[in-house]
Amino acid sequence: MPCQAHQKLPGVVSVFPSRGYQLHTTRSWQFLGLESDGSVNSNSLWSKAGYGKDTIIGNLDTGVWPESESFADDGMADVPTEWKGICDNEFDASFTCNKKLIGARYFNKGYEAYVGPLNISYQTPRDSDGHGTHTLSTAGGAFVANASLFGYGSGTAKGGSPHARVVTYKVCWPPVNGSECFDADILAAFDAAISDGVHVLSVSLGGAPKDYFQDGLAIGSFHAVNSGIKVVCSAGNSGPTAGSVTNLAPWIFTVAASTMDREFPAYVSFGNTSIKGQSISSTSLAVGKYPIISSTDAQAANATANDARLCFVGSLDPAKVKGSIVICTRGTNARVEKGEVVLEAGGAGMVLINTAITGNEIIADAHVLPATHITYSKGQTLLSYLKPNSTVLGYITKPETVLNTKPAPFMAAFSSQGPNTVTPGILKPDITAPGISVIAAWTGAAAPTGLAFDKRRVKFNSESGTSMSCPHTSGVVGLLHTLYPDWTPAAIRSAIMTTASITDNQGKSILNSSFVTATPFSYGSGHVNPNAAADPGLIYDLNMTDYLNFLCSLRYNSTQLATFEPGYKCPSKPQDIKNFNYPSFTIYELTNSVTVTRTVKNVGPVGTYTATVVEPSGIHVKVEPDSLKFDAGEEKKFKVTFQVDTPSSDYVFGSITWSDGTRFVRSPVAVLTSS
């Protein structure tokens, strides 16, 4: 039946193609300040929020491995009566829920429409991939002592809201044409989560940006937010390209990825030189010296030089590789797959080197052979040692676990960046959180590399991506929901955004992966600071009418609006998007001057707040009034005028901060002048 015919069916408000989407710990919570060397003080949000007690966190992902200790219900009280969901194990009796993992559903009709009829092995919420188990345990996993990956990163694993109840909605399946999760299944999962009584939804997946009325994730999350659910999504892993950020709707909380202060150093040594990289290899080299060769010097007869450079399957000549440490270049195929290619060709080890784009971002993967991942500049140093007709001998050391590394955080190169390509007046991403080498629970059905070749099985795994930073933020959102159950999704997002940090653990500005100062297009409002978010002082709130009027400002017609709210009538004069009450300011195509309005609500004690401005280069910024006196719970408006002094060909950045001397309510500013 064509789409036009479906549109006329009873109960159908809109029809659009079911798009496909891609899937986008033991140390991170200490790095975020919730604990200190295993102890939790009274100022910690964990203490204030009872570790997220009885908040219900769901995720849309690949399902869950219910046997993981991260979902044990030891000491938990009965399931809250507000929970209305189910544990769908009709075709998988081995899958069981409990008082921790209180619900599980799976949705595959959209996937089935693409791949054809599915057998009974698909009729289960069980996770055969690992991604969903990892993300759900990061958001709300229980305390698990002595967690590690091959002995590295040893500590107590836990989620951001370790006393929360958790639910899985399996919407992602084995890839087909590059997609794993489809709109039809995503929308069905959102509907279920709404009726089930979920409080927070963590969604570590996304696709290319599209108009919101054609974006199933934007539509589903709108209806979830309308029911009071806080929806947190990953920003995407297509960085550092400008405009690559996804999940752009202003009712979604969009999370970028950055590092934490833990590394797993493994050194490659040769001559009198030793270069630090990172790895979590489960095997180590026997003591000795091994030839170090470039993969391009081991090119197979039927392979291209570029295939060999990237260590594609079948690109290396075993006769040239045998017994050597092979240098492979990052890009295109999976980092761990490159190691498999080297191992199958008879290699002893691998050094993975970055490209200029990935710079200093190095990742500790569970490689199948002794390996280390080094930066671009160090990679060029290593390559420069290799000379024709000479042999360089070297060694890769066994990895270690090192804490309190600096600088941290810095932005991941893969983390998708702004500007927002659908609505440039809304700054995205919103926030950044730990997303590199995150150790969390894993499925028993897949190897830590996800490769069929890899027969290892682990209880915890190290993963990297905005898929990992998203549930970190979801866990914090869960804590704030426990503490402030009546706050709107926008209020909780505002609290996290306006209290975020833009400095690293050296007191300097957060850097990108090339160690150049990052901008709000990389990190949004900054790095999540959970304890500060518990006492934000002022919040920028939004309700569903605000969101609908935002869509009206995009000139959506009645059919497009009906996707979100059937029958909604736009105001005769739609609100200018510049006045949308977002906790950030983005002004684009500014020609002379513009004045925008915001409303802030005092959620702290009686007090007076004064504005401080860091002006973007070439832009004069005036806040009126620049002092606001609040009673408890009072709302007040202020205006900000942006005046062009010196035009620029690119975005320039600054900030506006309100402070009562104790609390600092900071909003990033991004301005693009008209050419």
Residue pairs with C-beta under 8 A, 6 or more apart in sequence:
3 15
3 16
3 17
4 15
6 12
6 15
7 14
7 15
13 562
13 563
13 566
14 213
14 559
14 560
14 562
14 563
16 183
16 213
16 214
16 216
17 183
17 214
18 110
18 113
18 182
18 183
18 184
18 216
19 179
19 182
19 183
19 207
19 210
19 214
19 215
19 216
20 114
20 176
20 177
20 178
20 179
20 180
20 181
20 182
20 207
21 172
21 179
21 180
21 181
21 182
21 183
21 186
21 205
21 206
21 207
21 217
22 178
22 179
22 180
22 181
22 205
22 206
22 207
23 61
23 62
23 129
23 131
23 172
23 180
23 181
23 204
23 205
23 467
24 204
24 205
24 206
24 234
24 235
24 236
24 237
24 465
24 466
24 467
24 470
25 138
25 153
25 157
25 434
25 438
25 439
25 440
26 147
26 148
26 153
26 154
26 155
26 156
26 157
26 439
26 460
27 153
27 155
27 260
27 261
27 262
27 403
27 439
28 260
28 434
28 438
28 472
29 35
29 158
29 160
30 36
30 37
31 260
31 261
31 262
31 408
31 409
31 434
32 433
32 434
32 472
32 476
32 528
32 529
32 530
33 44
33 529
33 530
33 531
34 40
34 44
34 45
34 46
34 160
34 530
34 531
35 44
35 46
38 156
40 46
40 47
41 47
42 48
43 531
44 531
45 476
45 479
45 480
45 483
45 530
45 531
45 533
45 534
46 162
46 479
48 479
48 483
48 534
49 161
49 479
49 480
49 482
49 483
49 534
50 163
50 482
51 161
51 162
51 163
51 164
51 479
52 140
52 160
52 161
52 162
52 163
52 164
52 475
52 478
52 479
52 481
52 482
53 163
53 164
53 482
54 77
54 80
54 163
54 164
54 165
54 482
55 140
55 161
55 164
55 165
55 199
55 200
55 478
55 479
55 481
55 482
56 80
56 82
56 83
56 102
56 164
56 165
56 166
56 167
56 197
56 198
56 199
56 200
57 136
57 139
57 140
57 161
57 164
57 165
57 166
57 167
57 198
57 199
57 200
57 201
57 202
57 474
57 475
57 478
58 103
58 166
58 167
58 168
58 169
58 193
58 196
58 198
58 200
58 201
58 202
59 132
59 135
59 136
59 139
59 166
59 167
59 168
59 169
59 201
59 202
59 203
59 204
59 471
59 474
60 169
60 171
60 172
60 181
60 186
60 189
60 190
60 193
60 201
60 202
60 203
60 205
61 127
61 131
61 132
61 135
61 136
61 168
61 169
61 170
61 171
61 172
61 203
61 204
61 205
62 127
62 128
62 129
62 130
62 131
62 132
62 133
62 170
62 172
62 173
62 180
63 104
63 106
63 124
63 125
63 126
63 127
63 128
63 129
63 132
63 133
63 168
63 170
64 71
64 101
64 104
64 125
64 126
64 127
64 132
64 133
64 136
64 166
64 168
64 170
65 126
65 127
65 130
65 133
65 441
65 442
65 443
65 444
65 445
66 95
66 96
66 97
66 98
66 101
66 104
66 126
67 444
68 133
68 137
68 141
68 441
68 442
68 443
68 459
69 142
69 144
69 441
69 459
70 133
70 137
70 141
70 142
70 144
70 157
70 159
70 440
70 441
71 98
71 100
71 101
71 136
71 137
71 141
71 142
71 166
71 441
72 98
72 100
72 142
72 144
73 98
73 99
73 100
73 101
73 142
74 142
76 99
76 100
76 163
77 99
78 99
79 99
79 102
79 165
80 165
82 197
83 102
83 103
83 165
83 196
83 197
84 195
84 196
84 197
85 102
85 103
85 105
85 167
85 192
85 195
85 196
85 197
85 198
86 103
86 104
86 105
86 196
87 95
87 96
87 97
87 102
87 103
87 104
88 104
88 105
88 106
88 125
89 95
89 96
89 97
89 104
89 124
89 125
90 123
91 120
91 123
91 124
92 123
92 124
92 125
92 126
94 126
95 104
95 124
95 125
95 126
97 103
97 104
99 165
100 142
100 165
100 166
101 165
101 166
101 167
101 168
102 165
102 166
102 167
103 167
103 168
103 196
104 125
104 167
104 168
104 169
104 170
105 125
105 168
105 169
105 170
105 189
105 192
106 122
106 123
106 124
106 125
106 169
106 170
106 171
107 169
107 170
107 171
107 184
107 185
107 186
107 188
107 189
107 192
108 118
108 122
108 123
108 170
108 173
108 185
109 184
109 185
109 188
110 182
110 183
110 184
110 185
110 186
110 188
111 118
111 173
111 176
111 181
111 182
111 185
112 118
113 182
113 184
114 176
114 177
114 179
114 182
115 176
122 173
124 170
125 168
125 169
125 170
126 445
127 133
127 168
127 170
127 443
127 445
128 443
128 445
128 446
129 172
129 174
129 443
129 445
129 446
129 450
130 442
130 443
130 445
130 446
130 448
130 450
130 461
130 463
131 172
131 204
131 463
131 467
132 168
132 170
132 172
133 440
133 441
133 442
133 443
134 438
134 440
134 441
134 442
134 461
134 463
134 467
134 468
135 202
135 204
135 440
135 467
135 468
135 470
135 471
136 159
136 166
136 168
136 202
136 441
136 471
137 157
137 159
137 440
137 441
138 159
138 160
138 438
138 440
138 468
138 471
138 472
138 475
139 159
139 160
139 161
139 164
139 166
139 200
139 202
139 471
139 472
139 474
139 475
139 478
140 159
140 160
140 161
140 162
140 164
140 165
140 166
140 474
140 475
140 478
141 157
141 158
141 159
141 162
141 166
141 440
141 441
142 158
142 159
142 162
142 163
143 156
143 157
143 158
143 162
144 156
144 157
144 158
144 441
145 156
146 154
146 156
147 153
147 154
147 155
147 156
147 157
147 439
147 459
147 460
148 154
148 155
148 439
148 460
149 280
149 366
149 439
149 448
149 458
149 460
149 461
149 462
150 280
150 281
150 282
150 366
150 458
152 264
152 280
152 364
152 399
152 400
152 401
152 462
153 262
153 264
153 280
153 401
153 437
153 439
153 462
154 401
157 439
157 440
157 441
157 460
159 166
159 440
159 471
159 475
160 471
160 472
160 473
160 474
160 475
160 476
160 478
160 479
160 530
161 475
161 478
161 479
161 482
164 475
164 478
164 482
167 193
167 196
167 198
169 189
169 192
169 193
171 181
171 182
171 185
171 186
171 188
171 189
171 205
172 180
172 181
172 205
173 180
173 181
174 180
179 207
180 205
181 205
182 216
183 216
183 217
184 216
186 205
186 216
186 217
186 220
187 216
187 219
187 220
189 220
190 201
190 220
190 221
190 223
190 224
191 220
191 223
193 201
193 224
193 229
194 223
194 224
194 227
194 229
198 224
198 229
199 228
199 229
199 230
199 478
199 481
200 229
200 230
200 231
200 232
200 474
200 477
200 478
200 481
201 221
201 224
201 229
201 230
201 231
201 232
201 474
202 232
202 470
202 471
202 474
203 217
203 221
203 231
203 232
203 233
203 234
203 247
203 470
204 233
204 234
204 465
204 466
204 467
204 468
204 470
204 471
205 217
205 233
205 234
205 467
206 217
206 233
206 234
206 235
206 236
206 246
206 247
207 215
207 217
207 246
208 246
209 215
209 245
209 246
209 248
209 420
209 421
209 422
210 422
211 422
212 218
212 219
212 222
212 248
212 249
212 422
212 551
212 554
212 564
213 219
213 556
213 560
213 561
213 563
213 564
215 249
217 233
217 247
217 252
218 247
218 248
218 249
218 252
219 563
219 564
221 231
221 233
221 249
221 251
221 252
222 249
222 251
222 547
222 564
223 564
224 231
225 231
225 251
225 489
225 544
225 547
226 544
228 488
228 489
229 489
230 253
230 477
230 481
230 489
230 492
230 493
231 251
231 252
231 253
231 489
232 252
232 253
232 255
232 470
232 471
232 473
232 474
232 477
233 247
233 252
233 253
233 254
233 255
233 470
234 247
234 254
234 255
234 257
234 465
234 466
234 467
234 469
234 470
235 245
235 246
235 247
235 254
235 255
235 256
235 257
235 415
235 416
235 428
235 429
235 466
235 469
236 244
236 245
236 246
236 247
236 415
236 416
236 466
237 257
237 414
237 415
237 416
237 465
237 466
237 467
238 244
238 246
238 414
238 416
239 412
239 413
239 414
239 415
239 416
239 417
239 522
240 357
240 413
240 414
240 415
240 417
240 512
240 513
240 522
241 416
241 417
242 417
242 418
242 419
242 521
243 417
243 418
243 419
243 420
243 421
244 416
244 417
245 254
245 256
245 416
245 417
245 418
245 419
245 420
245 421
245 428
245 429
245 521
246 416
247 254
247 428
248 254
248 420
248 421
248 422
248 423
248 426
248 428
250 423
250 426
250 542
250 547
250 550
250 580
250 582
251 489
251 490
251 542
251 547
253 430
253 431
253 473
253 477
253 489
253 493
253 496
254 428
254 429
254 430
254 431
254 524
255 429
255 430
255 431
255 432
255 433
255 466
255 469
255 470
255 472
255 473
256 411
256 412
256 415
256 416
256 417
256 429
256 431
256 432
256 433
256 435
256 466
256 469
256 522
256 523
256 524
257 411
257 412
257 414
257 415
257 432
257 433
257 434
257 435
257 436
257 464
257 465
257 466
257 468
257 469
258 409
258 410
258 411
258 412
258 415
258 432
258 433
258 434
258 435
258 436
258 469
258 510
258 523
258 527
259 361
259 408
259 409
259 410
259 411
259 412
259 434
259 436
260 408
260 409
260 434
260 436
260 437
260 438
261 403
261 404
261 405
261 406
261 408
261 409
261 505
262 401
262 402
262 403
262 405
262 437
263 278
263 364
263 401
263 402
263 405
263 437
264 278
264 279
264 280
264 364
264 399
264 400
264 401
264 402
264 437
264 462
265 276
265 277
265 278
265 399
265 400
265 402
266 276
266 277
266 278
266 279
266 281
266 370
266 371
266 372
266 396
266 397
266 398
266 399
266 400
267 274
267 275
267 276
267 277
267 372
267 396
267 397
268 274
268 275
268 277
268 292
268 325
268 351
268 372
268 374
268 382
268 394
268 395
268 396
268 397
269 275
269 394
269 395
269 396
269 397
270 292
270 382
270 385
270 392
270 393
270 394
270 395
271 385
271 392
271 394
273 381
273 385
275 374
275 378
275 381
275 382
276 374
276 378
277 351
277 352
277 362
277 372
277 373
277 374
277 375
277 378
278 362
278 363
278 364
278 372
278 373
278 399
278 437
279 364
279 365
279 367
279 370
279 371
279 372
279 373
279 396
279 399
280 364
280 365
280 366
280 367
280 399
280 437
280 462
281 366
281 367
281 368
281 369
281 370
281 371
281 398
281 399
282 366
282 367
282 368
282 456
283 368
283 369
283 370
284 370
284 396
284 397
284 398
285 348
285 349
285 370
285 395
285 396
287 395
288 395
289 393
289 394
289 395
290 323
290 324
290 325
290 348
290 349
290 393
290 394
290 395
291 323
291 324
291 325
291 391
291 392
291 393
292 324
292 325
292 327
292 351
292 382
292 385
292 386
292 392
292 393
292 394
293 320
293 321
293 324
293 325
293 326
293 327
293 386
294 326
294 327
294 383
294 386
295 308
295 309
295 310
295 311
295 315
295 316
295 326
295 327
295 328
295 329
295 342
296 305
296 308
296 309
297 320
297 386
298 308
298 316
298 317
298 320
298 321
298 324
298 326
298 345
299 305
299 307
299 308
299 315
299 316
299 317
300 308
300 314
300 315
300 316
300 317
301 317
302 314
303 312
303 314
303 315
303 316
304 315
307 314
307 315
308 315
308 316
309 328
309 329
310 328
310 329
310 331
310 332
310 333
310 338
311 326
311 328
311 329
311 333
311 337
311 338
311 341
311 342
311 350
312 332
312 333
312 341
313 333
313 337
313 341
314 341
315 341
316 326
316 341
316 342
316 345
316 347
317 345
318 345
318 346
321 342
321 345
321 346
321 347
322 345
322 346
322 347
323 346
323 347
323 348
324 347
324 348
325 347
325 348
325 349
325 350
325 351
325 394
325 395
325 396
326 342
326 345
326 347
326 349
326 350
326 351
327 350
327 351
327 353
327 379
327 382
327 383
327 386
328 338
328 339
328 341
328 342
328 350
328 351
328 352
328 353
329 352
329 353
329 355
329 379
330 352
330 353
330 354
330 355
330 358
330 373
331 355
331 358
334 449
334 450
334 451
335 352
335 363
335 365
335 373
336 365
336 366
336 367
336 368
336 449
336 450
336 451
336 454
337 449
337 451
338 350
338 352
339 350
339 352
339 365
339 367
339 368
339 369
339 371
340 368
340 449
340 451
340 453
340 454
342 349
342 350
342 369
343 368
343 369
344 453
347 369
348 369
348 370
349 369
349 370
349 371
349 396
350 367
350 369
350 370
350 371
350 372
351 371
351 372
351 373
351 374
351 379
351 382
351 396
352 371
352 372
352 373
352 374
353 373
353 374
353 375
353 376
353 378
353 379
353 380
353 382
353 383
354 360
354 361
354 362
354 373
354 374
354 375
354 376
354 379
355 376
356 376
357 413
358 376
358 413
358 414
358 513
359 375
359 376
359 413
359 512
359 513
359 514
359 515
360 375
360 376
360 377
360 410
360 513
360 514
360 515
361 412
361 413
361 414
361 436
361 513
362 373
362 374
362 375
363 373
363 436
363 437
363 464
364 373
364 399
364 437
364 462
365 371
365 373
365 449
365 462
365 464
366 448
366 449
366 456
366 458
366 461
366 462
367 449
368 449
368 451
368 453
368 454
368 456
370 396
370 398
371 396
372 396
372 397
372 399
374 382
385 392
386 392
404 505
406 504
406 505
406 506
407 504
407 505
407 506
407 508
407 511
407 515
408 504
408 505
409 432
409 434
409 504
409 505
409 510
409 527
410 504
410 510
410 511
410 512
410 513
410 515
410 518
411 432
411 510
411 511
411 512
411 513
411 518
411 522
411 523
412 435
412 436
412 464
412 466
412 513
413 512
413 513
413 514
414 464
414 465
414 466
415 429
415 432
415 435
415 466
415 469
415 522
416 429
416 466
417 429
417 521
417 522
418 427
418 428
418 429
418 520
418 521
418 522
418 670
419 427
419 428
419 521
419 586
419 588
419 651
419 670
419 672
420 426
420 427
420 428
420 586
423 554
423 577
424 586
424 588
424 672
425 577
425 578
425 580
425 586
425 587
425 588
426 577
426 580
426 582
426 584
426 586
427 520
427 521
427 524
427 582
427 584
427 585
427 586
427 668
427 670
428 524
429 522
429 523
429 524
430 493
430 497
430 524
430 525
430 584
431 473
431 496
431 497
431 500
431 523
431 524
431 525
431 526
431 527
431 528
432 469
432 500
432 510
432 522
432 523
432 524
432 526
432 527
432 528
433 469
433 470
433 472
433 473
433 476
433 527
433 528
434 468
434 469
434 472
435 464
435 465
435 466
435 467
435 468
435 469
435 472
436 464
436 468
437 462
437 463
437 464
438 462
438 463
438 464
438 468
438 472
439 460
439 461
439 462
440 460
440 461
440 463
440 468
441 459
441 460
441 461
442 448
442 458
442 459
442 460
442 461
444 457
444 459
447 454
447 455
447 456
447 457
447 458
448 454
448 456
448 458
448 461
448 462
449 456
472 528
473 496
473 528
476 496
476 528
476 530
476 533
477 492
477 493
477 496
479 530
479 534
480 487
480 492
480 495
480 496
480 533
480 534
481 487
481 492
483 534
484 491
484 492
487 495
487 539
488 541
488 542
488 543
490 540
490 541
490 542
490 543
491 539
491 541
491 601
491 603
493 583
494 536
494 539
494 540
494 541
494 583
495 533
495 534
495 536
495 539
495 603
496 525
496 528
496 530
496 533
497 524
497 525
497 526
497 583
497 584
497 667
498 525
498 536
498 538
498 539
498 540
498 583
498 665
498 666
498 667
499 529
499 532
499 533
499 536
499 663
499 664
499 665
499 666
500 523
500 524
500 525
500 526
500 527
500 528
500 529
500 666
501 510
501 526
501 527
501 529
501 532
502 509
502 510
502 523
502 526
502 527
502 666
503 509
503 510
504 510
504 511
509 517
509 518
510 517
510 518
510 522
510 523
510 526
510 527
511 517
511 518
512 518
512 522
519 651
519 653
519 670
520 584
520 653
520 668
520 670
521 651
521 670
524 584
524 668
525 583
525 584
525 666
525 667
525 668
526 666
526 668
535 604
535 663
536 603
536 604
536 663
536 665
537 602
537 603
537 604
537 607
537 609
537 658
537 660
537 662
537 663
537 664
537 665
538 600
538 601
538 602
538 603
538 604
538 609
538 630
538 658
538 663
538 665
539 583
539 600
539 601
539 603
540 581
540 582
540 583
540 598
540 599
540 600
540 601
540 667
541 581
541 599
541 601
542 580
542 581
542 582
544 565
546 580
546 581
547 564
548 561
548 564
548 565
548 568
548 570
549 570
549 571
549 574
549 575
550 575
550 577
550 580
551 560
551 561
551 564
552 561
552 570
552 571
552 574
552 575
553 574
553 575
553 576
553 577
553 580
554 577
555 574
556 570
561 568
561 570
562 568
576 596
578 587
578 594
578 596
579 596
579 597
579 598
581 598
581 599
583 667
584 667
584 668
584 669
584 670
585 596
585 640
585 656
585 667
585 668
585 669
585 670
586 669
586 670
586 671
587 594
587 596
587 642
587 669
587 670
587 671
587 672
588 651
588 670
588 671
588 672
589 672
589 673
589 674
590 619
590 642
590 644
590 671
590 672
590 673
590 674
591 644
591 673
591 674
592 643
592 644
593 641
593 642
593 643
593 644
594 641
594 642
595 639
595 640
595 641
595 642
596 639
596 640
596 642
597 637
597 638
597 639
597 640
598 637
598 638
598 639
598 640
599 635
599 636
599 637
600 628
600 635
600 636
600 638
600 658
600 665
601 633
601 634
601 635
602 630
602 631
602 632
602 633
602 634
602 635
602 636
603 633
604 632
604 660
604 663
605 632
606 630
606 631
606 632
607 629
607 630
607 660
608 627
608 628
608 629
608 630
608 660
609 627
609 628
609 629
609 630
609 658
609 659
609 660
609 665
610 626
610 627
610 658
610 659
610 660
611 623
611 626
611 627
611 638
611 656
611 657
611 658
612 656
612 657
612 658
612 659
613 621
613 622
613 623
613 654
613 655
613 656
613 657
614 654
614 655
614 656
614 657
614 669
615 621
615 654
616 652
616 653
616 654
616 669
616 670
616 671
617 646
617 648
617 652
618 644
618 645
618 646
618 647
618 648
618 652
618 673
619 642
619 643
619 644
619 645
619 652
619 654
619 671
619 673
620 642
620 643
620 644
620 645
621 640
621 641
621 642
621 643
621 654
621 656
621 669
622 640
622 641
622 643
623 638
623 639
623 640
623 656
624 638
624 639
624 640
624 641
625 638
628 636
628 638
628 658
630 636
640 656
642 671
644 673
647 673
647 674
647 675
648 672
648 673
649 675
650 672
651 670
651 671
651 672
652 670
652 671
652 672
653 668
653 669
653 670
653 671
654 668
654 669
654 671
655 666
655 667
655 668
655 669
656 666
656 667
656 669
657 664
657 665
657 666
657 667
658 664
658 665
659 665
